[in-house]
Amino acid sequence: MTEWQKRFMKEYHELRDRFQKLDVMIGKYEKGQLEFEPKCPIDLLKRQRSVMWEYLSILEQRARIEEVKL
């Protein structure tokens, strides 16, 4: 595996982990179970989640084209 493939995989897995954590946080917020009150509006966090999801999809598409196993 080349260095760029390793970096690519690392970027993908870090983003996926952060996406999942944000998704859980938003879910808890919507259920009234979040242990703190976010300073930024929930709509901004939802937009961030949406953009992260789109970026994950792009990385997955690239991985298929570049033949990088995630």
N, CA, C and O atoms as a Tripos MOL2 file, in Angstrom:
@<TRIPOS>MOLECULE
protein
  280   279    70     0     0
PROTEIN
NO_CHARGES

@<TRIPOS>ATOM
      1 N           0.8470   -1.1760    0.0000 N.3       1 MET1
      2 CA          0.0000    0.0000    0.0000 C.3       1 MET1
      3 C           0.8960    1.2450    0.0000 C.2       1 MET1
      4 O           1.8720    1.3260    0.7460 O.2       1 MET1
      5 N           0.5440    2.1980   -0.8440 N.am      2 THR2
      6 CA          1.3460    3.4180   -0.9450 C.3       2 THR2
      7 C           1.0040    4.3830    0.1950 C.2       2 THR2
      8 O           0.0090    4.2150    0.9000 O.2       2 THR2
      9 N           1.8540    5.3900    0.3510 N.am      3 GLU3
     10 CA          1.6340    6.3770    1.4170 C.3       3 GLU3
     11 C           0.3370    7.1520    1.2050 C.2       3 GLU3
     12 O          -0.3940    7.4060    2.1620 O.2       3 GLU3
     13 N           0.0460    7.5300   -0.0410 N.am      4 TRP4
     14 CA         -1.1760    8.3010   -0.2710 C.3       4 TRP4
     15 C          -2.4090    7.4520    0.0270 C.2       4 TRP4
     16 O          -3.4170    7.9750    0.5020 O.2       4 TRP4
     17 N          -2.3400    6.1470   -0.2460 N.am      5 GLN5
     18 CA         -3.4700    5.2670    0.0720 C.3       5 GLN5
     19 C          -3.6660    5.1680    1.5820 C.2       5 GLN5
     20 O          -4.7980    5.1440    2.0650 O.2       5 GLN5
     21 N          -2.5700    5.1100    2.3190 N.am      6 LYS6
     22 CA         -2.6630    5.0890    3.7830 C.3       6 LYS6
     23 C          -3.2910    6.3750    4.3050 C.2       6 LYS6
     24 O          -4.1550    6.3380    5.1810 O.2       6 LYS6
     25 N          -2.8560    7.5120    3.7640 N.am      7 ARG7
     26 CA         -3.4390    8.8010    4.1750 C.3       7 ARG7
     27 C          -4.9190    8.8770    3.8040 C.2       7 ARG7
     28 O          -5.7370    9.3830    4.5720 O.2       7 ARG7
     29 N          -5.2460    8.3750    2.6360 N.am      8 PHE8
     30 CA         -6.6320    8.3650    2.1640 C.3       8 PHE8
     31 C          -7.5010    7.5530    3.1230 C.2       8 PHE8
     32 O          -8.5690    8.0020    3.5390 O.2       8 PHE8
     33 N          -7.0400    6.3740    3.4630 N.am      9 MET9
     34 CA         -7.7890    5.5100    4.3790 C.3       9 MET9
     35 C          -7.9300    6.1650    5.7500 C.2       9 MET9
     36 O          -9.0000    6.1160    6.3570 O.2       9 MET9
     37 N          -6.8670    6.7670    6.2290 N.am     10 LYS10
     38 CA         -6.9100    7.4380    7.5310 C.3      10 LYS10
     39 C          -7.9280    8.5700    7.5080 C.2      10 LYS10
     40 O          -8.7290    8.7060    8.4330 O.2      10 LYS10
     41 N          -7.8980    9.3750    6.4630 N.am     11 GLU11
     42 CA         -8.8510   10.4790    6.3330 C.3      11 GLU11
     43 C         -10.2870    9.9570    6.3350 C.2      11 GLU11
     44 O         -11.1520   10.5020    7.0210 O.2      11 GLU11
     45 N         -10.5300    8.9080    5.5700 N.am     12 TYR12
     46 CA        -11.8770    8.3370    5.4860 C.3      12 TYR12
     47 C         -12.3450    7.8350    6.8510 C.2      12 TYR12
     48 O         -13.4520    8.1540    7.2850 O.2      12 TYR12
     49 N         -11.5170    7.0620    7.5180 N.am     13 HIS13
     50 CA        -11.9230    6.4660    8.7960 C.3      13 HIS13
     51 C         -12.0880    7.5210    9.8980 C.2      13 HIS13
     52 O         -12.9800    7.4030   10.7380 O.2      13 HIS13
     53 N         -11.2420    8.5370    9.8970 N.am     14 GLU14
     54 CA        -11.4020    9.6230   10.8740 C.3      14 GLU14
     55 C         -12.7030   10.3820   10.6290 C.2      14 GLU14
     56 O         -13.4300   10.7010   11.5690 O.2      14 GLU14
     57 N         -12.9880   10.6670    9.3680 N.am     15 LEU15
     58 CA        -14.2200   11.3780    9.0290 C.3      15 LEU15
     59 C         -15.4430   10.5410    9.3870 C.2      15 LEU15
     60 O         -16.4180   11.0610    9.9290 O.2      15 LEU15
     61 N         -15.3910    9.2540    9.0870 N.am     16 ARG16
     62 CA        -16.5260    8.3750    9.4070 C.3      16 ARG16
     63 C         -16.7710    8.3320   10.9140 C.2      16 ARG16
     64 O         -17.9170    8.3590   11.3640 O.2      16 ARG16
     65 N         -15.6990    8.2660   11.6840 N.am     17 ASP17
     66 CA        -15.8220    8.2530   13.1410 C.3      17 ASP17
     67 C         -16.4370    9.5540   13.6530 C.2      17 ASP17
     68 O         -17.3240    9.5330   14.5060 O.2      17 ASP17
     69 N         -15.9700   10.6700   13.1370 N.am     18 ARG18
     70 CA        -16.5020   11.9740   13.5620 C.3      18 ARG18
     71 C         -17.9580   12.1380   13.1350 C.2      18 ARG18
     72 O         -18.7720   12.6930   13.8720 O.2      18 ARG18
     73 N         -18.2750   11.6480   11.9330 N.am     19 PHE19
     74 CA        -19.6620   11.7060   11.4600 C.3      19 PHE19
     75 C         -20.5760   10.9240   12.4020 C.2      19 PHE19
     76 O         -21.6390   11.4050   12.7940 O.2      19 PHE19
     77 N         -20.1490    9.7200   12.7580 N.am     20 GLN20
     78 CA        -20.9670    8.8770   13.6360 C.3      20 GLN20
     79 C         -21.1700    9.5350   14.9980 C.2      20 GLN20
     80 O         -22.2690    9.4860   15.5500 O.2      20 GLN20
     81 N         -20.1330   10.1430   15.5370 N.am     21 LYS21
     82 CA        -20.2480   10.8170   16.8380 C.3      21 LYS21
     83 C         -21.1950   12.0110   16.7560 C.2      21 LYS21
     84 O         -22.0050   12.2260   17.6570 O.2      21 LYS21
     85 N         -21.0950   12.7780   15.6870 N.am     22 LEU22
     86 CA        -21.9950   13.9170   15.5070 C.3      22 LEU22
     87 C         -23.4320   13.4410   15.3390 C.2      22 LEU22
     88 O         -24.3560   14.0460   15.8820 O.2      22 LEU22
     89 N         -23.6220   12.3670   14.5960 N.am     23 ASP23
     90 CA        -24.9550   11.8090   14.3810 C.3      23 ASP23
     91 C         -25.5790   11.3660   15.7030 C.2      23 ASP23
     92 O         -26.7620   11.6100   15.9420 O.2      23 ASP23
     93 N         -24.7960   10.7190   16.5550 N.am     24 VAL24
     94 CA        -25.2790   10.2930   17.8750 C.3      24 VAL24
     95 C         -25.6420   11.5150   18.7140 C.2      24 VAL24
     96 O         -26.6730   11.5320   19.3870 O.2      24 VAL24
     97 N         -24.7880   12.5360   18.6690 N.am     25 MET25
     98 CA        -25.0530   13.7420   19.4480 C.3      25 MET25
     99 C         -26.3570   14.4030   19.0120 C.2      25 MET25
    100 O         -27.1560   14.8100   19.8550 O.2      25 MET25
    101 N         -26.5750   14.5130   17.7210 N.am     26 ILE26
    102 CA        -27.8060   15.1200   17.2120 C.3      26 ILE26
    103 C         -29.0130   14.2850   17.6260 C.2      26 ILE26
    104 O         -30.0510   14.8310   18.0030 O.2      26 ILE26
    105 N         -28.8790   12.9730   17.5570 N.am     27 GLY27
    106 CA        -29.9630   12.0870   17.9910 C.3      27 GLY27
    107 C         -30.3090   12.2910   19.4520 C.2      27 GLY27
    108 O         -31.4840   12.3610   19.8100 O.2      27 GLY27
    109 N         -29.2950   12.3870   20.3000 N.am     28 LYS28
    110 CA        -29.5290   12.6290   21.7310 C.3      28 LYS28
    111 C         -30.1780   13.9890   21.9510 C.2      28 LYS28
    112 O         -31.0690   14.1300   22.7890 O.2      28 LYS28
    113 N         -29.7320   14.9820   21.2040 N.am     29 TYR29
    114 CA        -30.3110   16.3220   21.3280 C.3      29 TYR29
    115 C         -31.8030   16.2820   21.0120 C.2      29 TYR29
    116 O         -32.6170   16.8520   21.7390 O.2      29 TYR29
    117 N         -32.1500   15.6090   19.9270 N.am     30 GLU30
    118 CA        -33.5490   15.5400   19.4990 C.3      30 GLU30
    119 C         -34.4270   14.7670   20.4820 C.2      30 GLU30
    120 O         -35.6340   15.0010   20.5480 O.2      30 GLU30
    121 N         -33.8320   13.8530   21.2400 N.am     31 LYS31
    122 CA        -34.5810   13.0790   22.2450 C.3      31 LYS31
    123 C         -34.5530   13.7460   23.6140 C.2      31 LYS31
    124 O         -35.1400   13.2360   24.5690 O.2      31 LYS31
    125 N         -33.8690   14.8880   23.7100 N.am     32 GLY32
    126 CA        -33.7480   15.5770   24.9900 C.3      32 GLY32
    127 C         -32.8110   14.8720   25.9530 C.2      32 GLY32
    128 O         -32.9390   15.0350   27.1660 O.2      32 GLY32
    129 N         -31.8680   14.0870   25.4330 N.am     33 GLN33
    130 CA        -30.9650   13.2930   26.2610 C.3      33 GLN33
    131 C         -29.5220   13.7980   26.2410 C.2      33 GLN33
    132 O         -28.6410   13.1820   26.8410 O.2      33 GLN33
    133 N         -29.2810   14.9050   25.5610 N.am     34 LEU34
    134 CA        -27.9250   15.4360   25.4840 C.3      34 LEU34
    135 C         -27.5610   16.0720   26.8180 C.2      34 LEU34
    136 O         -28.3560   16.8150   27.3940 O.2      34 LEU34
    137 N         -26.3690   15.7850   27.3040 N.am     35 GLU35
    138 CA        -25.9530   16.2130   28.6390 C.3      35 GLU35
    139 C         -25.4940   17.6680   28.6910 C.2      35 GLU35
    140 O         -25.1380   18.1620   29.7600 O.2      35 GLU35
    141 N         -25.4980   18.3520   27.5630 N.am     36 PHE36
    142 CA        -25.1080   19.7650   27.5330 C.3      36 PHE36
    143 C         -25.9230   20.4680   26.4520 C.2      36 PHE36
    144 O         -26.5510   19.8230   25.6120 O.2      36 PHE36
    145 N         -25.9040   21.7830   26.4870 N.am     37 GLU37
    146 CA        -26.6150   22.5830   25.4850 C.3      37 GLU37
    147 C         -25.5870   23.1330   24.4930 C.2      37 GLU37
    148 O         -24.7350   23.9350   24.8750 O.2      37 GLU37
    149 N         -25.6550   22.7170   23.2330 N.am     38 PRO38
    150 CA        -24.6930   23.2330   22.2540 C.3      38 PRO38
    151 C         -24.8470   24.7480   22.0770 C.2      38 PRO38
    152 O         -25.9570   25.2790   22.1160 O.2      38 PRO38
    153 N         -23.7320   25.4230   21.8850 N.am     39 LYS39
    154 CA        -23.7730   26.8740   21.6700 C.3      39 LYS39
    155 C         -24.2860   27.2140   20.2730 C.2      39 LYS39
    156 O         -24.9880   28.2070   20.0870 O.2      39 LYS39
    157 N         -23.9320   26.3870   19.2980 N.am     40 CYS40
    158 CA        -24.3820   26.6820   17.9360 C.3      40 CYS40
    159 C         -25.7580   26.0490   17.6910 C.2      40 CYS40
    160 O         -26.1150   25.0640   18.3380 O.2      40 CYS40
    161 N         -26.5160   26.6120   16.7680 N.am     41 PRO41
    162 CA        -27.8570   26.0940   16.4940 C.3      41 PRO41
    163 C         -27.8170   24.6550   15.9760 C.2      41 PRO41
    164 O         -26.8880   24.2660   15.2680 O.2      41 PRO41
    165 N         -28.8250   23.8800   16.3350 N.am     42 ILE42
    166 CA        -28.8950   22.4790   15.9120 C.3      42 ILE42
    167 C         -28.9470   22.3720   14.3890 C.2      42 ILE42
    168 O         -28.4380   21.4090   13.8160 O.2      42 ILE42
    169 N         -29.5610   23.3570   13.7350 N.am     43 ASP43
    170 CA        -29.6190   23.3280   12.2680 C.3      43 ASP43
    171 C         -28.2280   23.4090   11.6450 C.2      43 ASP43
    172 O         -27.9790   22.8090   10.6000 O.2      43 ASP43
    173 N         -27.3270   24.1440   12.2800 N.am     44 LEU44
    174 CA        -25.9540   24.2210   11.7880 C.3      44 LEU44
    175 C         -25.2550   22.8720   11.9550 C.2      44 LEU44
    176 O         -24.5160   22.4430   11.0690 O.2      44 LEU44
    177 N         -25.4810   22.2110   13.0710 N.am     45 LEU45
    178 CA        -24.8980   20.8780   13.2960 C.3      45 LEU45
    179 C         -25.4570   19.8670   12.2980 C.2      45 LEU45
    180 O         -24.7300   19.0010   11.8100 O.2      45 LEU45
    181 N         -26.7350   19.9790   12.0010 N.am     46 LYS46
    182 CA        -27.3430   19.0770   11.0090 C.3      46 LYS46
    183 C         -26.7650   19.3270    9.6210 C.2      46 LYS46
    184 O         -26.5570   18.3920    8.8490 O.2      46 LYS46
    185 N         -26.5100   20.5850    9.3130 N.am     47 ARG47
    186 CA        -25.8970   20.9180    8.0190 C.3      47 ARG47
    187 C         -24.4890   20.3450    7.9490 C.2      47 ARG47
    188 O         -24.0800   19.8100    6.9190 O.2      47 ARG47
    189 N         -23.7470   20.4590    9.0540 N.am     48 GLN48
    190 CA        -22.4020   19.8910    9.1110 C.3      48 GLN48
    191 C         -22.4640   18.3860    8.8740 C.2      48 GLN48
    192 O         -21.6640   17.8410    8.1140 O.2      48 GLN48
    193 N         -23.4070   17.7210    9.5200 N.am     49 ARG49
    194 CA        -23.5640   16.2700    9.3420 C.3      49 ARG49
    195 C         -23.8470   15.9400    7.8770 C.2      49 ARG49
    196 O         -23.3010   14.9800    7.3310 O.2      49 ARG49
    197 N         -24.6920   16.7320    7.2580 N.am     50 SER50
    198 CA        -25.0440   16.5090    5.8590 C.3      50 SER50
    199 C         -23.8290   16.6470    4.9370 C.2      50 SER50
    200 O         -23.6280   15.8380    4.0310 O.2      50 SER50
    201 N         -23.0330   17.6750    5.1790 N.am     51 VAL51
    202 CA        -21.8350   17.8940    4.3630 C.3      51 VAL51
    203 C         -20.8150   16.7850    4.6030 C.2      51 VAL51
    204 O         -20.1580   16.3310    3.6670 O.2      51 VAL51
    205 N         -20.6830   16.3540    5.8400 N.am     52 MET52
    206 CA        -19.7680   15.2530    6.1550 C.3      52 MET52
    207 C         -20.2100   13.9810    5.4370 C.2      52 MET52
    208 O         -19.3770   13.2360    4.9210 O.2      52 MET52
    209 N         -21.5250   13.7310    5.4020 N.am     53 TRP53
    210 CA        -22.0600   12.5470    4.7180 C.3      53 TRP53
    211 C         -21.7390   12.6160    3.2240 C.2      53 TRP53
    212 O         -21.3490   11.6200    2.6130 O.2      53 TRP53
    213 N         -21.9080   13.7980    2.6520 N.am     54 GLU54
    214 CA        -21.6100   13.9740    1.2320 C.3      54 GLU54
    215 C         -20.1240   13.7260    0.9640 C.2      54 GLU54
    216 O         -19.7690   13.0730   -0.0170 O.2      54 GLU54
    217 N         -19.2650   14.2430    1.8310 N.am     55 TYR55
    218 CA        -17.8260   14.0480    1.6800 C.3      55 TYR55
    219 C         -17.4620   12.5640    1.8120 C.2      55 TYR55
    220 O         -16.6300   12.0600    1.0570 O.2      55 TYR55
    221 N         -18.0770   11.8730    2.7620 N.am     56 LEU56
    222 CA        -17.8500   10.4290    2.8910 C.3      56 LEU56
    223 C         -18.2210    9.7090    1.6010 C.2      56 LEU56
    224 O         -17.4970    8.8240    1.1460 O.2      56 LEU56
    225 N         -19.3350   10.0870    1.0240 N.am     57 SER57
    226 CA        -19.7870    9.4620   -0.2250 C.3      57 SER57
    227 C         -18.7870    9.7000   -1.3510 C.2      57 SER57
    228 O         -18.5200    8.8060   -2.1540 O.2      57 SER57
    229 N         -18.2370   10.9090   -1.4040 N.am     58 ILE58
    230 CA        -17.2350   11.2270   -2.4270 C.3      58 ILE58
    231 C         -15.9750   10.3910   -2.2140 C.2      58 ILE58
    232 O         -15.4110    9.8610   -3.1710 O.2      58 ILE58
    233 N         -15.5370   10.2730   -0.9710 N.am     59 LEU59
    234 CA        -14.3520    9.4550   -0.6830 C.3      59 LEU59
    235 C         -14.5910    7.9960   -1.0390 C.2      59 LEU59
    236 O         -13.6900    7.3290   -1.5490 O.2      59 LEU59
    237 N         -15.7920    7.4910   -0.7790 N.am     60 GLU60
    238 CA        -16.1130    6.1050   -1.1330 C.3      60 GLU60
    239 C         -16.0930    5.9050   -2.6450 C.2      60 GLU60
    240 O         -15.6250    4.8800   -3.1410 O.2      60 GLU60
    241 N         -16.6050    6.8920   -3.3660 N.am     61 GLN61
    242 CA        -16.5820    6.8300   -4.8270 C.3      61 GLN61
    243 C         -15.1460    6.8200   -5.3370 C.2      61 GLN61
    244 O         -14.7880    6.0190   -6.2010 O.2      61 GLN61
    245 N         -14.3330    7.7140   -4.7980 N.am     62 ARG62
    246 CA        -12.9160    7.7560   -5.1770 C.3      62 ARG62
    247 C         -12.2200    6.4450   -4.8630 C.2      62 ARG62
    248 O         -11.4120    5.9600   -5.6550 O.2      62 ARG62
    249 N         -12.5320    5.8680   -3.7030 N.am     63 ALA63
    250 CA        -11.8900    4.6110   -3.3040 C.3      63 ALA63
    251 C         -12.1820    3.5170   -4.3260 C.2      63 ALA63
    252 O         -11.3000    2.7310   -4.6700 O.2      63 ALA63
    253 N         -13.4210    3.4690   -4.8080 N.am     64 ARG64
    254 CA        -13.7640    2.4680   -5.8250 C.3      64 ARG64
    255 C         -12.9640    2.7120   -7.1070 C.2      64 ARG64
    256 O         -12.4280    1.7750   -7.6980 O.2      64 ARG64
    257 N         -12.8900    3.9630   -7.5270 N.am     65 ILE65
    258 CA        -12.1750    4.2960   -8.7630 C.3      65 ILE65
    259 C         -10.6820    4.0320   -8.6190 C.2      65 ILE65
    260 O         -10.0560    3.4790   -9.5230 O.2      65 ILE65
    261 N         -10.1150    4.4260   -7.4870 N.am     66 GLU66
    262 CA         -8.6730    4.2920   -7.2420 C.3      66 GLU66
    263 C          -8.2920    2.8920   -6.7420 C.2      66 GLU66
    264 O          -7.1160    2.5800   -6.5590 O.2      66 GLU66
    265 N          -9.3150    2.0630   -6.5280 N.am     67 GLU67
    266 CA         -9.1210    0.6920   -6.0260 C.3      67 GLU67
    267 C          -8.4290    0.6710   -4.6620 C.2      67 GLU67
    268 O          -7.4770   -0.0740   -4.4310 O.2      67 GLU67
    269 N          -8.9440    1.5150   -3.7750 N.am     68 VAL68
    270 CA         -8.4660    1.5590   -2.3910 C.3      68 VAL68
    271 C          -9.5070    0.8640   -1.5360 C.2      68 VAL68
    272 O         -10.6760    1.2480   -1.5400 O.2      68 VAL68
    273 N          -9.0950   -0.1480   -0.8080 N.am     69 LYS69
    274 CA        -10.0270   -0.8810    0.0530 C.3      69 LYS69
    275 C         -10.1620   -0.1650    1.3890 C.2      69 LYS69
    276 O          -9.1920    0.0010    2.1290 O.2      69 LYS69
    277 N         -11.3880    0.2550    1.6770 N.am     70 LEU70
    278 CA        -11.6400    0.9530    2.9280 C.3      70 LEU70
    279 C         -12.0500   -0.0470    3.9810 C.2      70 LEU70
    280 O         -12.3120    0.3300    5.1230 O.2      70 LEU70
@<TRIPOS>BOND
     1     1     2 1
     2     2     3 1
     3     3     4 2
     4     3     5 am
     5     5     6 1
     6     6     7 1
     7     7     8 2
     8     7     9 am
     9     9    10 1
    10    10    11 1
    11    11    12 2
    12    11    13 am
    13    13    14 1
    14    14    15 1
    15    15    16 2
    16    15    17 am
    17    17    18 1
    18    18    19 1
    19    19    20 2
    20    19    21 am
    21    21    22 1
    22    22    23 1
    23    23    24 2
    24    23    25 am
    25    25    26 1
    26    26    27 1
    27    27    28 2
    28    27    29 am
    29    29    30 1
    30    30    31 1
    31    31    32 2
    32    31    33 am
    33    33    34 1
    34    34    35 1
    35    35    36 2
    36    35    37 am
    37    37    38 1
    38    38    39 1
    39    39    40 2
    40    39    41 am
    41    41    42 1
    42    42    43 1
    43    43    44 2
    44    43    45 am
    45    45    46 1
    46    46    47 1
    47    47    48 2
    48    47    49 am
    49    49    50 1
    50    50    51 1
    51    51    52 2
    52    51    53 am
    53    53    54 1
    54    54    55 1
    55    55    56 2
    56    55    57 am
    57    57    58 1
    58    58    59 1
    59    59    60 2
    60    59    61 am
    61    61    62 1
    62    62    63 1
    63    63    64 2
    64    63    65 am
    65    65    66 1
    66    66    67 1
    67    67    68 2
    68    67    69 am
    69    69    70 1
    70    70    71 1
    71    71    72 2
    72    71    73 am
    73    73    74 1
    74    74    75 1
    75    75    76 2
    76    75    77 am
    77    77    78 1
    78    78    79 1
    79    79    80 2
    80    79    81 am
    81    81    82 1
    82    82    83 1
    83    83    84 2
    84    83    85 am
    85    85    86 1
    86    86    87 1
    87    87    88 2
    88    87    89 am
    89    89    90 1
    90    90    91 1
    91    91    92 2
    92    91    93 am
    93    93    94 1
    94    94    95 1
    95    95    96 2
    96    95    97 am
    97    97    98 1
    98    98    99 1
    99    99   100 2
   100    99   101 am
   101   101   102 1
   102   102   103 1
   103   103   104 2
   104   103   105 am
   105   105   106 1
   106   106   107 1
   107   107   108 2
   108   107   109 am
   109   109   110 1
   110   110   111 1
   111   111   112 2
   112   111   113 am
   113   113   114 1
   114   114   115 1
   115   115   116 2
   116   115   117 am
   117   117   118 1
   118   118   119 1
   119   119   120 2
   120   119   121 am
   121   121   122 1
   122   122   123 1
   123   123   124 2
   124   123   125 am
   125   125   126 1
   126   126   127 1
   127   127   128 2
   128   127   129 am
   129   129   130 1
   130   130   131 1
   131   131   132 2
   132   131   133 am
   133   133   134 1
   134   134   135 1
   135   135   136 2
   136   135   137 am
   137   137   138 1
   138   138   139 1
   139   139   140 2
   140   139   141 am
   141   141   142 1
   142   142   143 1
   143   143   144 2
   144   143   145 am
   145   145   146 1
   146   146   147 1
   147   147   148 2
   148   147   149 am
   149   149   150 1
   150   150   151 1
   151   151   152 2
   152   151   153 am
   153   153   154 1
   154   154   155 1
   155   155   156 2
   156   155   157 am
   157   157   158 1
   158   158   159 1
   159   159   160 2
   160   159   161 am
   161   161   162 1
   162   162   163 1
   163   163   164 2
   164   163   165 am
   165   165   166 1
   166   166   167 1
   167   167   168 2
   168   167   169 am
   169   169   170 1
   170   170   171 1
   171   171   172 2
   172   171   173 am
   173   173   174 1
   174   174   175 1
   175   175   176 2
   176   175   177 am
   177   177   178 1
   178   178   179 1
   179   179   180 2
   180   179   181 am
   181   181   182 1
   182   182   183 1
   183   183   184 2
   184   183   185 am
   185   185   186 1
   186   186   187 1
   187   187   188 2
   188   187   189 am
   189   189   190 1
   190   190   191 1
   191   191   192 2
   192   191   193 am
   193   193   194 1
   194   194   195 1
   195   195   196 2
   196   195   197 am
   197   197   198 1
   198   198   199 1
   199   199   200 2
   200   199   201 am
   201   201   202 1
   202   202   203 1
   203   203   204 2
   204   203   205 am
   205   205   206 1
   206   206   207 1
   207   207   208 2
   208   207   209 am
   209   209   210 1
   210   210   211 1
   211   211   212 2
   212   211   213 am
   213   213   214 1
   214   214   215 1
   215   215   216 2
   216   215   217 am
   217   217   218 1
   218   218   219 1
   219   219   220 2
   220   219   221 am
   221   221   222 1
   222   222   223 1
   223   223   224 2
   224   223   225 am
   225   225   226 1
   226   226   227 1
   227   227   228 2
   228   227   229 am
   229   229   230 1
   230   230   231 1
   231   231   232 2
   232   231   233 am
   233   233   234 1
   234   234   235 1
   235   235   236 2
   236   235   237 am
   237   237   238 1
   238   238   239 1
   239   239   240 2
   240   239   241 am
   241   241   242 1
   242   242   243 1
   243   243   244 2
   244   243   245 am
   245   245   246 1
   246   246   247 1
   247   247   248 2
   248   247   249 am
   249   249   250 1
   250   250   251 1
   251   251   252 2
   252   251   253 am
   253   253   254 1
   254   254   255 1
   255   255   256 2
   256   255   257 am
   257   257   258 1
   258   258   259 1
   259   259   260 2
   260   259   261 am
   261   261   262 1
   262   262   263 1
   263   263   264 2
   264   263   265 am
   265   265   266 1
   266   266   267 1
   267   267   268 2
   268   267   269 am
   269   269   270 1
   270   270   271 1
   271   271   272 2
   272   271   273 am
   273   273   274 1
   274   274   275 1
   275   275   276 2
   276   275   277 am
   277   277   278 1
   278   278   279 1
   279   279   280 2
@<TRIPOS>SUBSTRUCTURE
     1 MET1         2 RESIDUE 1 A MET
     2 THR2         6 RESIDUE 1 A THR
     3 GLU3        10 RESIDUE 1 A GLU
     4 TRP4        14 RESIDUE 1 A TRP
     5 GLN5        18 RESIDUE 1 A GLN
     6 LYS6        22 RESIDUE 1 A LYS
     7 ARG7        26 RESIDUE 1 A ARG
     8 PHE8        30 RESIDUE 1 A PHE
     9 MET9        34 RESIDUE 1 A MET
    10 LYS10       38 RESIDUE 1 A LYS
    11 GLU11       42 RESIDUE 1 A GLU
    12 TYR12       46 RESIDUE 1 A TYR
    13 HIS13       50 RESIDUE 1 A HIS
    14 GLU14       54 RESIDUE 1 A GLU
    15 LEU15       58 RESIDUE 1 A LEU
    16 ARG16       62 RESIDUE 1 A ARG
    17 ASP17       66 RESIDUE 1 A ASP
    18 ARG18       70 RESIDUE 1 A ARG
    19 PHE19       74 RESIDUE 1 A PHE
    20 GLN20       78 RESIDUE 1 A GLN
    21 LYS21       82 RESIDUE 1 A LYS
    22 LEU22       86 RESIDUE 1 A LEU
    23 ASP23       90 RESIDUE 1 A ASP
    24 VAL24       94 RESIDUE 1 A VAL
    25 MET25       98 RESIDUE 1 A MET
    26 ILE26      102 RESIDUE 1 A ILE
    27 GLY27      106 RESIDUE 1 A GLY
    28 LYS28      110 RESIDUE 1 A LYS
    29 TYR29      114 RESIDUE 1 A TYR
    30 GLU30      118 RESIDUE 1 A GLU
    31 LYS31      122 RESIDUE 1 A LYS
    32 GLY32      126 RESIDUE 1 A GLY
    33 GLN33      130 RESIDUE 1 A GLN
    34 LEU34      134 RESIDUE 1 A LEU
    35 GLU35      138 RESIDUE 1 A GLU
    36 PHE36      142 RESIDUE 1 A PHE
    37 GLU37      146 RESIDUE 1 A GLU
    38 PRO38      150 RESIDUE 1 A PRO
    39 LYS39      154 RESIDUE 1 A LYS
    40 CYS40      158 RESIDUE 1 A CYS
    41 PRO41      162 RESIDUE 1 A PRO
    42 ILE42      166 RESIDUE 1 A ILE
    43 ASP43      170 RESIDUE 1 A ASP
    44 LEU44      174 RESIDUE 1 A LEU
    45 LEU45      178 RESIDUE 1 A LEU
    46 LYS46      182 RESIDUE 1 A LYS
    47 ARG47      186 RESIDUE 1 A ARG
    48 GLN48      190 RESIDUE 1 A GLN
    49 ARG49      194 RESIDUE 1 A ARG
    50 SER50      198 RESIDUE 1 A SER
    51 VAL51      202 RESIDUE 1 A VAL
    52 MET52      206 RESIDUE 1 A MET
    53 TRP53      210 RESIDUE 1 A TRP
    54 GLU54      214 RESIDUE 1 A GLU
    55 TYR55      218 RESIDUE 1 A TYR
    56 LEU56      222 RESIDUE 1 A LEU
    57 SER57      226 RESIDUE 1 A SER
    58 ILE58      230 RESIDUE 1 A ILE
    59 LEU59      234 RESIDUE 1 A LEU
    60 GLU60      238 RESIDUE 1 A GLU
    61 GLN61      242 RESIDUE 1 A GLN
    62 ARG62      246 RESIDUE 1 A ARG
    63 ALA63      250 RESIDUE 1 A ALA
    64 ARG64      254 RESIDUE 1 A ARG
    65 ILE65      258 RESIDUE 1 A ILE
    66 GLU66      262 RESIDUE 1 A GLU
    67 GLU67      266 RESIDUE 1 A GLU
    68 VAL68      270 RESIDUE 1 A VAL
    69 LYS69      274 RESIDUE 1 A LYS
    70 LEU70      278 RESIDUE 1 A LEU
